Amino acid sequence: MKVIKTIVLVFFVHAYFLIFVDNPEGSNVTKGYIQSDVQVGDIPREPGWKAPAYRGWEVLSIPGLISTYYDLNLDGKLDYMVTRKISRKASSEEIDIDRAIELAQYDQQAVYFSNPVIYFANKYPLFYCKGLDYRKNCRNIWVDISEDGLNGNEEIYTSSSPLQNAH
């Protein structure tokens, strides 16, 4: 019974803390192109864990990042990912789920539960990725240096060209 309650709570936490913001219409979106001619304004809104497109999350091998995966066209293949920075971790032995939720609400953060670690991540993603291959590599990546949600200040991310707002 305790395991079932924990599982239900994990799903609740995903729903409550993964807050999604629409790209406002009429925003001044910088137009940019990459190999596949995808524009900055083409970044999809994150559907959330209740959506049929939700496929889970994982801590990446790059320290300090956590990704959430989606199958937007529901064809059985991952095609969208958002990546957030992990701001802190806690042991599930040190803090219970209720307290973790309370702390995340207070700090306006997302929270991810994994036994024995609880991850607290930034509210909004740092990276948006559209077009994943079978190894979860991104075809089209945008970065939101401000981590303030989809509002038009996202930039196409490539390793070959420096970012304007990155120092």
N, C-alpha and C positions, 0 to 999 in steps of 0.2 A: 504494500500500500504506500509506503514511504517513497519507493522508487517511482510509482505512478504520479504521485504528487509532485515530485521533483521534475519529471518530464513535462508535465502540464505547466509547471511554473516556468521552465526554460522557454517553452513556446510563448507563454504570456509575456515574458521579459523581452523576447525578440519583437513582439508586436508593439509593446509599449515604448521601447527605447530606440528602435530604428525609425526615426522620424524622417519623413520625406517631404521635400519642398519642390513645388512645381517651378519650372522655368517660366517666369512671368511673360505674358505676351507683350510684344512691343518693347522688350528689353533690348538694349544696345549690345547685341551679340557680335563679337568680332568674328569675321568670316575667315576661315583658314582651311587648308586642304592638306591631305596626306595621300599616300599611294592609292587608296581606294576612294578618294574624293569625298570623304565623310566630313561634314562641316561641324564646327563647334556647337552650333544650335541643334545638332542631331543627337545630343546626349539624352538617352531616355531617363525618365523619372524612375527612381528605385521603387519597385512594386511593393516590397514588404513581405514579411514571412507568411501572411495569410493568403497571399496571391498564389494561384496555381503555378506560377512561374518560379516560386522560391525553391531552391535546391540545397540550401545549407550554408555553412560557413567553415572556415579553417584558419588557423594561425599559420602564416606563411613562413617559409624557411629564412626569409629576410627578417632579421630581428626587429620587433616593434611594429609589425603590420599584421592586420587581420582582414580577411576578405569574405564577402558574402556573394553567393552565386545564384544566378537566375537562368531559366530557360524561357526567354521572352516569347518565342514563337511556338512553344510547347511541342517541339519535334523530338524531344528526348535528348537533346544535346545542349550543353551549356553555351550560352551566347552573350551573357552580360555579367559583369563583376564590378563591385565597388570595393575599394580598399581604404580602410581607416587606420590611423596611427593608434597604437595601444598607449594609453597614458600611464596606466599602472596595472599591477596584478596583485591579487590577494589569494591567500590559501583558503580553501573552503573549510579548513579546520579552524582558522582564525576568525572567520566572518561567516555568518549564515546568509542564506538567500534573501531573506527579508531585509536584513541590514544592507546588503549589497544593492538591492533595488532602491532603498531609501537614499543611499549615498549617490547612486547614479542619477536619481531624480534631482537631488540637491545640486549636484555639479553639472547637470544637463549633459549627461554622457550616455553612450550606449553601453550595455553590459552583456557579456557573453559568459555562459556557464559551462565549465568543463571540469569534471572531477579529476584532480584536486585543486584546479586553478580557476579563479574568477578573473576575467579580463574586463577592464574598463577602457573604452575607446572613445575617441572624439565623436561628437554628435554627428558631424557631417564627414563624408569621405574626402580623402586627399586625391585619390585616383578613381576615374571612371573608365571602364574598359568595355568596349563593344566589339564582338567578334572573337571568341575564344577558340583555340584549337583543342585537340584532344589532350594536350599536356597543360592546358590552362594558360597558355601564352596569349597575350593580347595582340590583336591586329590594329585596333584603333584605340589610343589612350589619350585621355585628357587629364590635366592636373588642375586642381583648385588650391592654389597656394594659400589662399585665405581660409580654406575649409569653412566656408559660410553657406554651403548649399548651392543648388543650381540657380544662379542669378545672372549669368552672362559674363562673369569674369574668368571663366575657365579657359585654359589654353591647351592647344594640341601639344602633346608631349612626345618629343623624339629625343633620342640620345645624341643625335648629330647636330642639333641646334640648341643654343642656350636659351633659357627662359628669360623673358623681359623682367619679370618681377622677382626672380630668384637672385639672391646675393651670395 
